[in-house]
Amino acid sequence: MNLKRVAGWWSWEELTAEMPADFSDGDVEMLKRLRRPEGMADVVLDTDTYNEIDDQYALAYLIRSDDRLNLRAVYAAPFLNAKSTSAGDGMEKSYQEILKILTLMERDDLKQIVYRGSESFLESETKAVDSEAARDLAERAMCYTTEKPLYVVAIGAITNVASALLMKPEIRDRIVVVWLGGNAASWPHTIEFNMRGDYAAARIIFGCGVPLVQLPCRGVVSEFRVSEPELEYHLRGRNRLCDYLVDNTENEANIHSGLKTWTRVIWDVTAVAWLLGGFMEDCIMRAPMPGYDGHYVFGGDRPLMRYVYQIDRDKLAADLFEKLSK
């Protein structure tokens, strides 16, 4: 399926050469806000860290990219699957996993900026779920501006971020959301873990007009895989963090695949990598609306968003391994 035909998208080159005649002043302003940051950027990370093995890589990668990214806060996101008994239990386990990663990295100094998130998902698109994380984001974002925003990297169900926007709608003009969630626009459905975890929150993010960069899972980020031989060669024995990541990945891969040869998707790293630049291709398109039936609705006068459609797997993997093995 052709993405340009289905969703309507423009490359940066096309928009630089000639702005579409039907673009409004609001569209032009949104394009400015969707530019990748130059120089240092302040970032918060919203993560369901205990859910899989990839959030741990993403958190460590962000911290080790401190020449470009200034980590201001980490929020534990809710999740519900076989590893948790409730959304709140998943959030608490994620909170503890964040602290564990920081201990392994010998970064106890960062533990003071880790916040517990929502204990439940949104019940509607109009009522926030109160939490330390949502309150911190709502307050913290007010210190930023349209010209110098706070970048919110979200790699789980986006409940905390949507709640902060409901609590204080004016932060919409002070943040940029980089979310790994949903599937590709050309995928037959968007029944994906992060999105289906909280459809109401996803609909808020896609509909409220906050600058949004989407990294779709199936059909795009699913290409970012690592293998057991790579992990053993590049990370094993480098430091305590690396050994933990390798063991964690191999244990989960062996449980779920049962194969002697396997690769494992480490999705969440890509959301951090978008901020760094040079690892993926993206475009501008009108944001679809996620439906509660697991499908996107395209068309209408929708906000512009940035959409990632290709990952340079080898280049990103090389950068990830180099930084983690320090």
C-alpha positions in Angstrom: 0.0 0.0 0.0 1.4 3.4 -0.9 1.7 5.7 2.1 1.5 8.9 0.1 -1.7 7.8 -1.5 -3.3 6.6 1.7 -2.2 9.3 4.2 -0.9 12.2 2.1 2.6 13.1 3.1 5.3 15.5 2.1 9.1 15.2 2.4 11.1 18.0 4.0 12.6 18.7 0.6 9.2 19.2 -1.0 8.1 21.6 1.7 11.3 23.6 1.5 11.0 23.9 -2.2 7.3 24.9 -2.3 4.8 25.2 0.5 1.4 23.7 -0.4 -1.1 26.3 -1.3 -3.7 24.9 1.2 -1.3 25.2 4.2 -2.5 27.6 6.8 -0.4 29.9 9.0 -1.0 27.3 11.7 0.5 24.6 9.5 3.6 26.7 8.8 4.0 27.3 12.5 3.6 23.6 13.3 6.4 22.7 10.7 8.7 25.0 12.7 7.9 23.2 15.9 8.4 19.8 14.3 12.0 20.4 13.4 14.6 18.2 15.1 16.4 20.1 17.9 19.7 21.6 17.2 22.3 21.5 19.9 21.4 20.4 23.4 17.8 19.5 24.1 16.0 19.0 27.4 14.2 15.7 27.5 11.9 13.7 29.8 11.3 10.0 29.2 8.0 8.2 29.8 8.6 4.5 30.0 7.0 1.2 30.9 10.4 -0.2 31.7 9.5 -3.6 33.1 7.2 -4.5 30.3 9.9 -5.7 27.9 13.7 -5.7 27.5 13.9 -2.7 25.2 13.0 0.2 27.5 16.2 -0.5 29.5 18.3 0.0 26.4 16.4 3.2 25.6 16.9 4.7 29.1 20.6 3.8 29.1 21.1 5.1 25.5 19.5 8.4 26.4 21.7 8.8 29.5 24.8 8.0 27.5 23.8 10.6 24.8 24.3 13.4 27.3 26.4 15.4 24.8 23.1 16.1 23.0 20.3 15.2 25.4 19.8 16.6 28.9 17.6 14.2 30.8 15.3 16.2 33.1 12.9 13.5 34.4 11.9 9.9 34.0 8.3 8.8 34.4 7.1 5.3 35.1 4.3 4.4 32.7 1.5 1.9 33.4 1.2 -1.4 31.5 -0.9 -4.6 31.8 0.2 -8.0 30.5 1.6 -11.3 31.8 4.2 -9.4 33.8 1.8 -7.4 35.8 -1.5 -7.9 37.7 -2.8 -4.4 37.0 -1.8 -1.2 35.3 -0.7 0.2 38.6 1.4 -2.9 39.3 3.0 -2.6 35.9 3.8 1.1 36.7 5.3 0.3 40.1 7.5 -2.5 38.6 8.6 -0.1 35.9 9.5 2.5 38.6 11.7 -0.1 40.4 13.3 -1.2 37.1 14.2 2.4 36.3 16.0 2.6 39.7 17.7 -0.7 39.0 19.1 0.5 35.6 20.4 3.7 37.3 22.1 1.6 39.9 23.8 -0.5 37.3 24.9 2.6 35.5 26.2 4.1 38.8 23.9 7.1 38.3 22.2 7.3 41.7 22.2 11.1 41.2 19.4 10.6 38.7 17.1 8.7 41.1 15.8 12.0 42.5 14.2 12.8 39.1 12.3 9.5 38.7 8.5 9.8 39.2 5.7 7.3 39.6 3.1 7.5 36.9 -0.6 6.6 36.5 -2.0 3.6 38.4 -4.8 3.2 35.8 -5.5 4.0 32.2 -7.8 6.9 31.1 -11.5 6.2 31.5 -12.4 8.9 29.0 -10.8 11.6 26.8 -11.7 14.4 29.2 -10.6 13.2 32.6 -6.9 13.0 33.6 -5.4 10.3 35.8 -3.6 12.0 38.6 0.0 11.0 39.3 3.4 12.3 40.3 4.5 12.0 36.7 1.6 13.9 35.2 1.8 16.7 37.7 5.6 17.0 37.2 5.2 17.2 33.4 2.4 19.7 33.6 4.4 21.9 35.9 7.8 21.4 34.3 6.6 22.1 30.8 5.5 25.6 31.8 9.1 26.6 32.1 9.6 26.1 28.4 8.4 28.0 25.3 7.3 27.3 21.7 10.8 28.4 20.5 12.6 26.2 23.1 10.3 23.3 24.0 10.7 20.3 26.3 10.9 17.1 24.4 8.8 14.3 25.7 10.0 10.9 24.6 7.2 8.3 25.3 7.8 4.6 24.8 4.7 3.1 26.5 1.0 3.7 26.8 0.8 7.5 26.7 -1.4 7.9 29.8 0.9 10.1 31.8 1.5 12.6 28.9 -2.2 12.8 28.0 -3.1 13.3 31.6 -0.7 16.2 31.9 -2.2 17.8 28.7 -5.7 17.5 30.3 -4.5 19.0 33.6 -2.8 21.9 31.9 -3.8 22.3 28.2 -1.4 25.3 27.7 1.6 23.0 27.8 0.6 21.9 24.3 2.5 24.9 23.0 5.6 24.2 25.1 6.4 20.5 24.4 7.1 18.2 21.5 6.0 14.6 21.9 8.1 11.8 20.4 6.0 8.6 20.7 6.7 5.1 19.8 3.2 3.7 19.3 0.6 2.4 16.9 1.5 0.6 13.6 2.5 1.9 10.2 -0.1 3.8 8.3 -0.1 1.1 5.6 -0.5 -1.7 8.2 -3.9 -3.4 8.2 -4.6 -2.4 11.8 -3.1 -0.5 14.7 -3.8 -3.0 17.5 -0.3 -2.4 19.0 0.6 -2.7 22.7 1.3 0.9 23.5 -1.7 2.2 21.6 -4.3 -0.4 22.7 -3.1 0.0 26.2 -4.8 3.4 26.3 -6.7 4.3 23.1 -8.2 7.4 24.8 -4.8 8.8 25.7 -3.6 8.1 22.1 -6.6 9.9 20.7 -5.8 12.9 22.9 -2.2 13.0 21.6 -3.2 12.7 17.9 -6.1 15.2 18.2 -5.1 18.0 20.5 -2.6 19.7 18.2 0.5 19.1 20.3 3.6 18.7 18.0 3.9 14.9 17.5 6.6 12.7 16.0 5.3 9.1 15.6 7.5 6.1 15.3 5.2 3.3 14.3 5.9 -0.2 15.5 4.8 -2.9 13.0 6.0 -2.0 9.5 8.7 0.5 10.6 10.5 0.1 13.9 10.0 -3.7 13.8 13.1 -3.6 11.5 15.4 -2.6 14.4 16.5 -6.0 15.6 19.6 -7.3 17.4 20.9 -10.9 17.5 22.5 -13.0 20.2 25.9 -13.1 18.5 25.9 -9.3 18.2 25.0 -8.8 21.9 27.7 -11.3 23.0 30.4 -9.7 20.8 29.6 -6.0 21.4 28.3 -5.9 25.0 29.1 -9.0 27.0 31.7 -8.2 29.7 31.9 -4.5 29.0 30.2 -3.4 32.2 27.5 -4.4 34.7 24.8 -2.7 32.7 25.7 -4.5 29.5 25.8 -7.9 31.1 22.4 -7.3 32.6 21.0 -6.2 29.2 22.4 -9.2 27.4 21.2 -11.7 30.0 17.7 -10.1 30.1 17.4 -10.1 26.3 18.7 -13.7 25.9 16.4 -15.0 28.7 13.3 -13.4 27.1 14.2 -14.4 23.6 14.8 -18.0 24.7 11.5 -18.1 26.5 9.4 -16.7 23.6 11.2 -18.1 20.6 12.6 -21.4 21.7 14.9 -21.3 18.7 18.7 -21.6 18.5 18.9 -18.7 16.2 16.9 -15.5 16.9 16.7 -11.8 16.6 15.0 -9.5 19.0 13.3 -6.2 18.3 14.4 -3.4 20.7 11.8 -0.9 19.6 12.2 1.9 22.1 15.8 2.9 21.3 14.5 4.5 18.1 12.5 7.1 19.9 15.6 8.4 21.6 17.5 8.1 18.3 15.1 10.4 16.5 16.2 13.3 18.6 19.9 12.6 17.7 19.3 12.6 14.0 21.0 10.6 11.2 19.4 7.2 11.9 16.0 7.3 10.1 13.9 8.8 7.4 10.6 10.6 8.1 8.0 12.8 6.5 5.2 15.3 7.3 1.6 14.1 7.1 -1.8 14.9 8.5 -2.3 13.1 11.8 -4.8 10.3 11.5 -7.2 9.7 14.4 -6.8 6.3 16.1 -10.1 4.6 16.4 -11.3 2.4 19.3 -11.7 -0.4 16.7 -8.0 -0.6 16.1 -7.9 1.3 12.8 -6.7 4.8 11.8 -9.2 7.3 10.3 -7.6 9.5 7.7 -8.7 12.7 6.2 -10.2 16.0 7.3 -8.5 19.2 8.5 -6.1 17.4 10.9 -2.9 18.7 12.6 0.4 18.0 10.8 2.7 15.5 12.4 6.1 14.0 11.7 6.0 10.3 10.7 9.0 8.0 10.7 8.9 5.4 7.9 12.4 3.9 7.7 15.2 3.0 10.2 18.9 2.7 9.3 19.3 -0.4 11.5 23.0 -0.9 11.1 24.0 2.7 11.8 21.8 3.0 14.9 22.9 -0.4 16.3 26.6 0.7 15.9 25.9 3.9 17.8 23.9 2.1 20.5 26.6 -0.6 21.1 29.4 2.0 21.3 27.6 4.1 23.9 26.4 1.3 26.1 29.8 -0.4 26.2 31.6 2.7 27.6 
